């Protein structure tokens, strides 16, 4: 059965960094192939994974919106499914499906419904799915993050970030989403950060499964446009994510 992992949290809390390192370590641990889903309209997971994306779901829907001429015998949904399969950016051990930018003014619901509907079909070909979700909480209220085995909620070392993580949990509960386990991950941690935030963390009701320290390697890789999947395994952030994934039972030591 396909393992479905989702990552949510306030913007700037390191969701994409966590997603890319998670994919790196899962593949290293023998969990492959992986379907990476960049569900953030401001897509940049491909850069962290070092893979080119030629077309996103947003691109596809924009084109269909402008030109409804479909191949003979194909419905709109069938054509969209065909184009989504074409848009997959493929690598040896993982493929990437990118949501991309909004289809234009108005509701983004159709794009979300397309992503939600075809993930189920695509998942049969993969050992795991890792979804890097948008910065806001809309993906939860629109039910695009559901039927998830593990939801990691990221926060930086700010009270605002931790309170945002608490709201994620509240939305999950209010919508009765089918999410089996939810964990809190605090990123960009310095000495005494957790001690200072402990009261706010306790209020979330979330299990703090681990922390990720500030890592100068990540800053250097970002500055030099190097993919984060190439980070060495002894990098502090990589080692911290490995420990988190081991605790969650996703990989073995």
TABEL-V280188 format. One record per residue. N is the residue number from 1. PSI is psi in radians with two decimals (NA if undefined). D_LAST is the distance of its C-alpha to the last C-alpha in Angstrom with 1 decimal. Layout:
# TABEL-V280188
[[N;PSI;D_LAST] [N;PSI;D_LAST]]
This chain:
# TABEL-V280188
[[1;2.46;21.6] [2;2.27;20.8] [3;2.18;18.3] [4;2.01;20.4] [5;2.35;19.1] [6;2.65;21.8] [7;2.21;22.1] [8;2.89;25.3] [9;2.96;27.0] [10;2.65;29.9] [11;2.47;30.6] [12;0.15;29.2] [13;0.10;26.1] [14;0.45;23.7] [15;-0.82;23.0] [16;-0.67;23.2] [17;-0.81;21.0] [18;-0.73;18.3] [19;-0.82;19.0] [20;-0.70;18.9] [21;-0.64;15.6] [22;-0.80;14.1] [23;-0.76;15.6] [24;-0.83;14.5] [25;-0.58;10.7] [26;-0.78;11.3] [27;-0.78;13.4] [28;-0.58;11.0] [29;0.10;8.5] [30;0.10;11.6] [31;1.64;13.1] [32;2.77;16.5] [33;2.79;19.3] [34;2.40;19.2] [35;1.97;22.5] [36;2.28;22.7] [37;2.04;25.6] [38;1.67;27.4] [39;0.23;29.5] [40;2.15;30.9] [41;-0.54;34.5] [42;1.23;33.8] [43;2.25;31.3] [44;0.20;29.3] [45;-0.56;25.8] [46;-0.64;27.1] [47;-0.71;27.6] [48;-0.50;24.0] [49;-0.16;22.9] [50;0.73;25.6] [51;2.51;27.5] [52;2.46;31.2] [53;2.08;32.5] [54;-0.53;36.1] [55;2.41;36.9] [56;2.96;35.5] [57;-0.68;36.5] [58;-0.72;38.7] [59;-0.80;40.5] [60;-0.81;41.0] [61;-0.57;42.5] [62;-0.75;44.7] [63;-0.72;46.2] [64;-0.62;46.7] [65;-0.61;48.4] [66;-0.55;50.8] [67;1.89;51.5] [68;0.24;51.4] [69;2.02;52.5] [70;2.66;50.2] [71;2.60;50.2] [72;2.34;52.5] [73;0.03;51.2] [74;2.35;48.2] [75;2.95;47.8] [76;-0.80;46.3] [77;-0.69;43.0] [78;-0.70;42.8] [79;-0.73;43.5] [80;-0.74;40.9] [81;-0.75;38.2] [82;-0.78;39.3] [83;-0.60;39.1] [84;-0.76;35.7] [85;-0.66;34.4] [86;-0.53;36.2] [87;-0.18;34.6] [88;2.17;31.0] [89;2.08;29.7] [90;2.47;27.8] [91;3.11;25.1] [92;-0.78;23.2] [93;-0.12;20.1] [94;2.72;21.4] [95;2.72;24.8] [96;2.24;26.2] [97;2.12;28.9] [98;2.21;30.6] [99;-0.79;33.0] [100;-2.93;35.0] [101;2.87;38.0] [102;2.68;40.2] [103;0.12;42.8] [104;-3.05;45.6] [105;2.51;47.5] [106;-2.92;47.1] [107;2.47;44.4] [108;0.21;41.0] [109;-0.68;40.6] [110;-0.75;41.2] [111;-0.76;38.4] [112;-0.70;36.0] [113;-0.68;37.4] [114;-0.85;36.9] [115;-0.80;33.3] [116;-0.75;32.6] [117;-0.70;34.5] [118;-0.25;33.1] [119;-0.72;29.4] [120;-0.74;29.7] [121;-0.76;31.3] [122;-0.57;28.9] [123;-0.41;25.7] [124;-0.35;26.5] [125;0.04;25.6] [126;2.63;22.1] [127;-0.50;18.7] [128;2.69;18.4] [129;2.35;20.7] [130;2.00;20.0] [131;2.13;23.3] [132;1.85;24.2] [133;2.91;27.3] [134;2.83;30.5] [135;-0.61;31.0] [136;-2.98;33.5] [137;0.15;33.1] [138;-0.60;35.4] [139;-0.45;32.6] [140;-0.81;32.1] [141;-0.44;35.9] [142;0.02;36.4] [143;0.57;33.7] [144;-0.24;31.9] [145;1.66;28.6] [146;2.97;28.5] [147;0.84;26.8] [148;2.38;23.5] [149;-0.82;20.4] [150;2.19;18.9] [151;2.04;21.1] [152;2.17;19.8] [153;2.07;22.9] [154;2.55;22.9] [155;2.56;25.3] [156;-3.00;26.2] [157;0.97;27.5] [158;2.60;30.8] [159;-0.63;32.4] [160;-0.74;33.6] [161;-0.72;30.1] [162;-0.67;28.9] [163;-0.62;32.1] [164;-0.68;31.5] [165;-0.67;28.1] [166;-0.69;30.1] [167;-0.59;32.5] [168;-0.82;29.8] [169;-0.72;29.0] [170;-0.69;32.7] [171;-0.75;33.4] [172;-0.77;30.6] [173;-0.72;32.3] [174;-0.53;35.8] [175;-0.05;35.3] [176;0.77;33.3] [177;2.55;30.8] [178;1.34;28.4] [179;2.04;25.2] [180;-0.77;22.9] [181;2.46;20.8] [182;2.25;21.6] [183;2.62;19.6] [184;2.35;21.0] [185;2.15;19.4] [186;2.22;21.6] [187;2.94;21.7] [188;0.76;23.7] [189;2.33;23.3] [190;3.09;25.3] [191;2.33;25.9] [192;0.02;27.5] [193;-0.83;27.0] [194;-0.68;25.2] [195;-0.72;27.8] [196;-0.62;30.6] [197;-0.05;29.3] [198;-0.69;28.2] [199;-0.75;31.4] [200;-0.68;31.1] [201;-0.76;27.5] [202;-0.63;28.7] [203;-0.42;31.4] [204;-0.49;29.1] [205;0.15;27.9] [206;2.55;24.5] [207;2.12;21.2] [208;1.80;19.9] [209;-0.31;16.2] [210;2.98;15.8] [211;2.73;17.8] [212;2.12;17.8] [213;2.82;20.0] [214;2.36;22.9] [215;1.95;21.9] [216;-0.42;24.7] [217;-0.68;22.9] [218;-0.76;23.2] [219;-0.77;26.9] [220;-0.76;27.5] [221;-0.71;25.9] [222;-0.76;28.0] [223;-0.58;31.1] [224;0.23;30.9] [225;0.69;30.0] [226;2.40;26.7] [227;2.42;24.2] [228;-0.34;21.2] [229;-0.25;18.8] [230;0.03;19.8] [231;2.44;18.5] [232;2.64;16.6] [233;-0.35;12.8] [234;0.10;14.0] [235;2.41;16.4] [236;-0.71;16.3] [237;-0.73;16.2] [238;-0.77;13.4] [239;-0.67;11.2] [240;-0.74;12.6] [241;-0.68;12.1] [242;-0.74;8.3] [243;-0.70;8.4] [244;-0.79;11.0] [245;-0.59;9.5] [246;-0.76;6.6] [247;-0.63;9.8] [248;-0.10;11.7] [249;0.36;9.8] [250;-0.68;10.1] [251;2.85;6.8] [252;2.61;3.8] [253;NA;0.0]]
